[in-house]
Amino acid sequence: MERSLIAEIEQEFQKVDARWLTLHFRISVGLVILAFVVECGLSLLINSAGEIHLTPSRYFLKYLIVPAGLNSVCILIEAIVLGLPKVSQTAKIYVVSLMFVEICFILFTIHGVFTALFFLFAGAILLTTIYAHYSLTTATSLYSFALLIFSELFLRWDPDKPLVSADGMRLTNFLIAVFFLVGFYLVCMVIIYFEKLKNAASVRKEIERLHLQRKLLTDELTGINNRLGFRNAIKDMEEDFSGTEYVFALIDLDHFKSLNDELGHLVGDRCLSGFAKILADECGEETAFRYGGDEFCLLFRGKSLSEVLEACRVVQSDFLQFSLRPPFSRPMTASFGIARYETGMPPSTLISNSDQALYASKANRGSITVYGESSGATAE
Protein backbone atom coordinates (compact mmCIF):
# COMPACT_ATOMS: atom_id res chain seq x y z
CA MET A 1 0.00 0.00 0.00
CA GLU A 2 2.83 2.39 0.87
CA ARG A 3 4.59 1.61 -2.40
CA SER A 4 1.36 2.26 -4.28
CA LEU A 5 0.84 5.57 -2.49
CA ILE A 6 4.42 6.68 -3.08
CA ALA A 7 4.01 5.80 -6.76
CA GLU A 8 0.83 7.92 -6.89
CA ILE A 9 2.58 10.87 -5.22
CA GLU A 10 5.53 10.55 -7.61
CA GLN A 11 3.07 10.65 -10.50
CA GLU A 12 1.61 13.87 -9.10
CA PHE A 13 5.12 15.32 -8.81
CA GLN A 14 5.75 14.36 -12.43
CA LYS A 15 2.56 16.15 -13.46
CA VAL A 16 3.77 19.30 -11.70
CA ASP A 17 7.17 18.92 -13.39
CA ALA A 18 5.44 18.54 -16.75
CA ARG A 19 3.46 21.74 -16.20
CA TRP A 20 6.61 23.60 -15.15
CA LEU A 21 8.46 22.15 -18.16
CA THR A 22 5.83 23.65 -20.45
CA LEU A 23 6.20 27.01 -18.71
CA HIS A 24 10.01 26.66 -18.84
CA PHE A 25 9.79 26.25 -22.61
CA ARG A 26 7.46 29.23 -22.92
CA ILE A 27 9.87 31.36 -20.91
CA SER A 28 12.59 30.37 -23.40
CA VAL A 29 10.39 31.47 -26.28
CA GLY A 30 9.46 34.67 -24.46
CA LEU A 31 13.10 35.50 -23.76
CA VAL A 32 14.03 35.05 -27.43
CA ILE A 33 11.13 37.24 -28.60
CA LEU A 34 11.85 39.87 -25.96
CA ALA A 35 15.53 39.95 -26.88
CA PHE A 36 14.68 40.41 -30.56
CA VAL A 37 12.19 43.22 -29.84
CA VAL A 38 14.65 45.00 -27.52
CA GLU A 39 17.44 44.66 -30.08
CA CYS A 40 15.21 46.16 -32.77
CA GLY A 41 14.42 49.07 -30.48
CA LEU A 42 18.08 49.56 -29.60
CA SER A 43 19.13 49.46 -33.23
CA LEU A 44 16.68 52.26 -34.07
CA LEU A 45 17.83 54.28 -31.07
CA ILE A 46 21.53 53.80 -31.81
CA ASN A 47 21.02 54.52 -35.51
CA SER A 48 19.18 57.77 -34.78
CA ALA A 49 22.05 58.80 -32.50
CA GLY A 50 24.58 58.02 -35.21
CA GLU A 51 26.44 55.51 -33.01
CA ILE A 52 26.41 52.60 -35.46
CA HIS A 53 29.90 52.12 -36.85
CA LEU A 54 28.94 49.30 -39.21
CA THR A 55 26.96 49.33 -42.41
CA PRO A 56 23.25 48.79 -41.76
CA SER A 57 23.25 45.42 -43.51
CA ARG A 58 26.26 44.19 -41.51
CA TYR A 59 24.79 45.52 -38.27
CA PHE A 60 21.44 43.82 -38.79
CA LEU A 61 23.17 40.59 -39.78
CA LYS A 62 25.45 40.63 -36.74
CA TYR A 63 23.07 41.82 -34.04
CA LEU A 64 19.63 40.79 -35.27
CA ILE A 65 19.62 38.03 -37.85
CA VAL A 66 22.44 35.83 -36.49
CA PRO A 67 21.40 35.88 -32.80
CA ALA A 68 17.72 35.52 -33.70
CA GLY A 69 18.58 32.58 -35.96
CA LEU A 70 20.73 30.84 -33.36
CA ASN A 71 18.12 31.36 -30.66
CA SER A 72 15.43 30.04 -33.00
CA VAL A 73 17.49 26.89 -33.52
CA CYS A 74 17.60 26.40 -29.73
CA ILE A 75 13.83 26.87 -29.50
CA LEU A 76 13.32 24.47 -32.40
CA ILE A 77 15.42 21.81 -30.67
CA GLU A 78 13.39 22.23 -27.49
CA ALA A 79 10.11 21.99 -29.40
CA ILE A 80 11.18 18.86 -31.30
CA VAL A 81 12.36 17.07 -28.16
CA LEU A 82 9.21 18.02 -26.23
CA GLY A 83 7.12 16.58 -29.04
CA LEU A 84 8.84 13.20 -29.06
CA PRO A 85 6.69 10.71 -27.09
CA LYS A 86 9.49 8.18 -26.65
CA VAL A 87 11.81 10.67 -24.93
CA SER A 88 11.57 10.51 -21.15
CA GLN A 89 10.40 13.52 -19.18
CA THR A 90 13.78 13.72 -17.45
CA ALA A 91 15.58 13.95 -20.81
CA LYS A 92 13.17 16.67 -21.94
CA ILE A 93 13.85 18.65 -18.76
CA TYR A 94 17.60 18.45 -19.36
CA VAL A 95 17.26 19.54 -22.99
CA VAL A 96 15.07 22.55 -22.18
CA SER A 97 17.30 23.57 -19.26
CA LEU A 98 20.55 23.35 -21.24
CA MET A 99 19.06 25.00 -24.34
CA PHE A 100 17.97 27.86 -22.11
CA VAL A 101 21.61 28.22 -21.06
CA GLU A 102 22.57 28.27 -24.75
CA ILE A 103 20.13 31.13 -25.35
CA CYS A 104 21.62 33.04 -22.41
CA PHE A 105 25.11 32.39 -23.80
CA ILE A 106 24.12 33.77 -27.22
CA LEU A 107 22.58 36.91 -25.74
CA PHE A 108 25.52 37.43 -23.36
CA THR A 109 28.07 37.01 -26.15
CA ILE A 110 26.26 39.23 -28.66
CA HIS A 111 25.99 42.01 -26.11
CA GLY A 112 29.21 41.26 -24.26
CA VAL A 113 29.78 44.92 -23.54
CA PHE A 114 27.09 44.65 -20.88
CA THR A 115 28.68 42.53 -18.12
CA ALA A 116 25.47 42.63 -16.09
CA LEU A 117 23.89 40.24 -18.57
CA PHE A 118 25.57 37.40 -16.66
CA PHE A 119 22.39 37.51 -14.57
CA LEU A 120 20.77 35.62 -17.46
CA PHE A 121 22.78 32.56 -16.42
CA ALA A 122 21.51 32.96 -12.85
CA GLY A 123 17.97 32.87 -14.21
CA ALA A 124 18.72 29.68 -16.12
CA ILE A 125 19.99 28.04 -12.91
CA LEU A 126 17.06 29.31 -10.85
CA LEU A 127 14.49 27.85 -13.24
CA THR A 128 15.83 24.34 -12.58
CA THR A 129 15.26 24.46 -8.81
CA ILE A 130 11.53 23.80 -9.29
CA TYR A 131 12.36 20.28 -10.49
CA ALA A 132 14.29 19.66 -7.23
CA HIS A 133 17.00 17.59 -8.95
CA TYR A 134 20.54 18.10 -7.65
CA SER A 135 22.09 16.67 -10.80
CA LEU A 136 20.03 18.90 -13.12
CA THR A 137 20.86 22.12 -11.28
CA THR A 138 24.51 21.10 -11.05
CA ALA A 139 24.71 20.30 -14.77
CA THR A 140 22.99 23.57 -15.67
CA SER A 141 25.33 25.52 -13.39
CA LEU A 142 28.50 23.89 -14.73
CA TYR A 143 27.34 24.51 -18.30
CA SER A 144 26.63 28.14 -17.41
CA PHE A 145 30.08 28.56 -15.84
CA ALA A 146 31.76 27.01 -18.87
CA LEU A 147 29.91 29.16 -21.41
CA LEU A 148 30.38 32.33 -19.36
CA ILE A 149 34.14 31.75 -19.11
CA PHE A 150 34.39 30.77 -22.79
CA SER A 151 32.48 33.88 -23.88
CA GLU A 152 34.52 36.25 -21.73
CA LEU A 153 37.97 34.83 -22.45
CA PHE A 154 37.73 33.61 -26.03
CA LEU A 155 34.90 35.42 -27.84
CA ARG A 156 34.61 39.06 -28.85
CA TRP A 157 31.51 39.44 -30.93
CA ASP A 158 31.05 43.09 -29.97
CA PRO A 159 34.16 45.11 -30.97
CA ASP A 160 33.41 47.61 -28.19
CA LYS A 161 33.80 44.88 -25.59
CA PRO A 162 37.08 45.38 -23.65
CA LEU A 163 39.32 42.35 -23.26
CA VAL A 164 39.40 40.80 -19.79
CA SER A 165 43.19 40.58 -19.91
CA ALA A 166 43.54 44.25 -20.88
CA ASP A 167 40.96 45.92 -18.68
CA GLY A 168 41.09 45.78 -14.90
CA MET A 169 37.45 46.77 -14.47
CA ARG A 170 36.36 44.10 -16.95
CA LEU A 171 38.42 41.50 -15.09
CA THR A 172 36.90 42.57 -11.79
CA ASN A 173 33.38 42.31 -13.21
CA PHE A 174 34.18 38.92 -14.68
CA LEU A 175 35.42 37.57 -11.35
CA ILE A 176 32.39 39.03 -9.58
CA ALA A 177 30.14 37.30 -12.10
CA VAL A 178 31.87 33.94 -11.58
CA PHE A 179 31.77 34.16 -7.78
CA PHE A 180 28.18 35.35 -7.86
CA LEU A 181 27.08 32.38 -9.98
CA VAL A 182 28.97 29.97 -7.71
CA GLY A 183 27.23 31.45 -4.67
CA PHE A 184 23.91 31.45 -6.48
CA TYR A 185 24.37 27.78 -7.35
CA LEU A 186 25.07 26.91 -3.69
CA VAL A 187 21.96 28.80 -2.60
CA CYS A 188 19.89 26.89 -5.15
CA MET A 189 21.26 23.59 -3.84
CA VAL A 190 20.20 24.57 -0.32
CA ILE A 191 16.73 25.46 -1.63
CA ILE A 192 16.47 22.05 -3.32
CA TYR A 193 17.58 20.33 -0.10
CA PHE A 194 14.82 21.92 1.94
CA GLU A 195 12.31 21.41 -0.88
CA LYS A 196 13.10 17.69 -0.76
CA LEU A 197 12.71 17.70 3.02
CA LYS A 198 9.32 19.35 2.67
CA ASN A 199 8.23 16.86 0.01
CA ALA A 200 9.40 13.92 2.14
CA ALA A 201 7.45 15.27 5.12
CA SER A 202 4.37 15.64 2.93
CA VAL A 203 4.71 12.03 1.75
CA ARG A 204 5.06 10.77 5.33
CA LYS A 205 1.99 12.72 6.42
CA GLU A 206 0.00 11.38 3.48
CA ILE A 207 1.05 7.82 4.29
CA GLU A 208 0.05 8.29 7.93
CA ARG A 209 -3.28 9.75 6.84
CA LEU A 210 -3.87 6.83 4.50
CA HIS A 211 -2.97 4.31 7.21
CA LEU A 212 -5.46 5.94 9.59
CA GLN A 213 -8.14 6.07 6.92
CA ARG A 214 -7.47 2.49 5.96
CA LYS A 215 -7.64 1.43 9.61
CA LEU A 216 -11.04 3.07 10.00
CA LEU A 217 -12.35 1.26 6.92
CA THR A 218 -10.78 -2.14 7.63
CA ASP A 219 -12.16 -4.99 9.68
CA GLU A 220 -9.62 -5.67 12.41
CA LEU A 221 -10.02 -9.46 12.39
CA THR A 222 -10.16 -10.28 8.69
CA GLY A 223 -8.24 -7.37 7.15
CA ILE A 224 -10.85 -6.65 4.48
CA ASN A 225 -13.23 -3.69 4.31
CA ASN A 226 -15.63 -3.25 7.21
CA ARG A 227 -19.21 -1.99 7.42
CA LEU A 228 -18.08 1.65 7.15
CA GLY A 229 -16.08 0.81 4.04
CA PHE A 230 -19.18 -0.87 2.65
CA ARG A 231 -21.28 2.24 3.25
CA ASN A 232 -18.70 4.34 1.41
CA ALA A 233 -18.74 1.92 -1.51
CA ILE A 234 -22.55 2.03 -1.63
CA LYS A 235 -22.41 5.84 -1.64
CA ASP A 236 -19.98 5.79 -4.56
CA MET A 237 -22.30 3.41 -6.38
CA GLU A 238 -25.29 5.73 -5.87
CA GLU A 239 -23.29 8.68 -7.24
CA ASP A 240 -22.16 6.75 -10.33
CA PHE A 241 -24.38 7.68 -13.29
CA SER A 242 -22.03 6.34 -15.95
CA GLY A 243 -24.15 3.26 -16.62
CA THR A 244 -21.59 0.92 -15.05
CA GLU A 245 -23.14 -2.39 -14.00
CA TYR A 246 -23.13 -3.26 -10.29
CA VAL A 247 -23.92 -6.67 -8.79
CA PHE A 248 -24.24 -7.22 -5.04
CA ALA A 249 -23.77 -10.52 -3.20
CA LEU A 250 -24.54 -11.37 0.43
CA ILE A 251 -22.67 -14.40 1.80
CA ASP A 252 -23.28 -16.50 4.88
CA LEU A 253 -20.96 -19.25 6.14
CA ASP A 254 -23.02 -22.40 6.66
CA HIS A 255 -22.92 -24.08 10.08
CA PHE A 256 -20.39 -21.55 11.37
CA LYS A 257 -21.98 -21.47 14.83
CA SER A 258 -21.47 -25.20 15.29
CA LEU A 259 -17.82 -24.79 14.26
CA ASN A 260 -17.38 -22.11 16.91
CA ASP A 261 -19.09 -24.23 19.57
CA GLU A 262 -17.09 -27.38 18.83
CA LEU A 263 -13.60 -26.01 18.04
CA GLY A 264 -13.64 -22.68 19.86
CA HIS A 265 -13.62 -19.03 18.89
CA LEU A 266 -9.93 -18.97 17.93
CA VAL A 267 -10.53 -21.58 15.25
CA GLY A 268 -13.67 -19.69 14.25
CA ASP A 269 -11.64 -16.52 13.86
CA ARG A 270 -9.14 -18.38 11.67
CA CYS A 271 -12.02 -19.58 9.55
CA LEU A 272 -13.34 -16.03 9.10
CA SER A 273 -9.89 -14.69 8.26
CA GLY A 274 -9.26 -17.50 5.79
CA PHE A 275 -12.56 -16.94 4.03
CA ALA A 276 -11.95 -13.18 3.86
CA LYS A 277 -8.56 -13.81 2.23
CA ILE A 278 -10.21 -16.03 -0.38
CA LEU A 279 -12.71 -13.26 -1.16
CA ALA A 280 -9.96 -10.66 -1.48
CA ASP A 281 -7.78 -12.91 -3.65
CA GLU A 282 -10.52 -14.02 -6.01
CA CYS A 283 -12.71 -10.91 -6.18
CA GLY A 284 -10.37 -8.04 -5.26
CA GLU A 285 -9.76 -6.22 -1.99
CA GLU A 286 -11.94 -3.28 -3.07
CA THR A 287 -14.86 -5.67 -3.72
CA ALA A 288 -14.95 -7.69 -0.48
CA PHE A 289 -16.53 -6.55 2.81
CA ARG A 290 -17.28 -8.11 6.17
CA TYR A 291 -20.94 -7.39 6.73
CA GLY A 292 -21.04 -8.63 10.33
CA GLY A 293 -20.45 -11.84 12.30
CA ASP A 294 -20.08 -14.66 9.78
CA GLU A 295 -21.73 -12.64 7.00
CA PHE A 296 -19.73 -11.13 4.16
CA CYS A 297 -20.67 -9.26 1.03
CA LEU A 298 -19.27 -8.46 -2.39
CA LEU A 299 -19.98 -5.38 -4.49
CA PHE A 300 -18.88 -6.03 -8.07
CA ARG A 301 -18.34 -3.03 -10.34
CA GLY A 302 -18.28 -3.42 -14.11
CA LYS A 303 -18.80 -7.20 -13.99
CA SER A 304 -21.51 -9.10 -15.81
CA LEU A 305 -23.76 -11.50 -13.91
CA SER A 306 -22.06 -14.49 -15.51
CA GLU A 307 -18.66 -13.22 -14.37
CA VAL A 308 -20.00 -12.70 -10.85
CA LEU A 309 -21.42 -16.21 -10.72
CA GLU A 310 -18.14 -17.69 -11.89
CA ALA A 311 -16.22 -15.75 -9.22
CA CYS A 312 -18.63 -16.96 -6.53
CA ARG A 313 -18.23 -20.58 -7.64
CA VAL A 314 -14.45 -20.23 -7.43
CA VAL A 315 -14.80 -18.80 -3.91
CA GLN A 316 -16.97 -21.76 -2.92
CA SER A 317 -14.47 -24.25 -4.32
CA ASP A 318 -11.50 -22.53 -2.63
CA PHE A 319 -13.34 -22.36 0.69
CA LEU A 320 -14.18 -26.05 0.55
CA GLN A 321 -10.52 -26.94 -0.02
CA PHE A 322 -9.52 -24.55 2.76
CA SER A 323 -11.94 -26.15 5.22
CA LEU A 324 -10.54 -29.65 4.64
CA ARG A 325 -7.18 -28.62 6.12
CA PRO A 326 -6.41 -28.68 9.87
CA PRO A 327 -7.60 -27.46 12.29
CA PHE A 328 -11.01 -27.57 10.56
CA SER A 329 -10.80 -30.93 8.75
CA ARG A 330 -14.46 -30.81 7.78
CA PRO A 331 -16.20 -29.74 4.57
CA MET A 332 -17.63 -26.25 4.92
CA THR A 333 -19.80 -24.32 2.51
CA ALA A 334 -20.94 -20.76 1.93
CA SER A 335 -24.34 -19.61 0.66
CA PHE A 336 -24.66 -16.66 -1.74
CA GLY A 337 -27.57 -14.31 -2.42
CA ILE A 338 -27.06 -12.12 -5.48
CA ALA A 339 -28.97 -9.11 -6.80
CA ARG A 340 -28.42 -6.63 -9.61
CA TYR A 341 -28.34 -2.90 -8.97
CA GLU A 342 -30.27 -0.48 -11.15
CA THR A 343 -29.58 3.24 -11.27
CA GLY A 344 -31.75 5.05 -8.77
CA MET A 345 -32.50 1.92 -6.73
CA PRO A 346 -32.37 2.58 -2.97
CA PRO A 347 -29.50 0.67 -1.31
CA SER A 348 -32.01 -0.83 1.15
CA THR A 349 -33.84 -2.42 -1.77
CA LEU A 350 -30.64 -3.86 -3.19
CA ILE A 351 -29.70 -5.36 0.18
CA SER A 352 -33.23 -6.65 0.74
CA ASN A 353 -33.22 -8.35 -2.66
CA SER A 354 -29.88 -10.01 -1.90
CA ASP A 355 -31.11 -11.01 1.53
CA GLN A 356 -34.15 -12.73 0.01
CA ALA A 357 -31.90 -14.58 -2.42
CA LEU A 358 -29.61 -15.56 0.45
CA TYR A 359 -32.60 -16.88 2.41
CA ALA A 360 -33.42 -19.14 -0.54
CA SER A 361 -29.80 -20.32 -0.69
CA LYS A 362 -29.77 -21.18 3.03
CA ALA A 363 -32.59 -23.63 2.37
CA ASN A 364 -30.12 -25.55 0.22
CA ARG A 365 -26.75 -25.00 1.93
CA GLY A 366 -23.80 -24.08 -0.24
CA SER A 367 -25.86 -22.81 -3.18
CA ILE A 368 -25.93 -19.55 -5.14
CA THR A 369 -29.25 -17.78 -5.71
CA VAL A 370 -29.89 -14.78 -7.96
CA TYR A 371 -32.80 -12.52 -7.16
CA GLY A 372 -35.29 -12.18 -10.03
CA GLU A 373 -37.72 -9.26 -10.05
CA SER A 374 -40.54 -11.16 -11.70
CA SER A 375 -40.16 -14.52 -10.02
CA GLY A 376 -38.71 -13.65 -6.66
CA ALA A 377 -35.56 -15.52 -5.69
CA THR A 378 -34.51 -18.19 -8.13
CA ALA A 379 -31.90 -20.82 -7.42
CA GLU A 380 -28.88 -21.05 -9.67
PyMOL commands that set and color helices and strands:
alter all, ss='L'
color gray80, all
select helices_A, chain A and resi 2-48+56-82+89-110+115-131+134-154+168-217+227-238+256-263+265-283+305-323+347-362
alter helices_A, ss='H'
color red, helices_A
select strands_A, chain A and resi 246-253+288-292+295-301+334-341+368-372+376-379
alter strands_A, ss='S'
color yellow, strands_A
deselect
rebuild
show_as cartoon
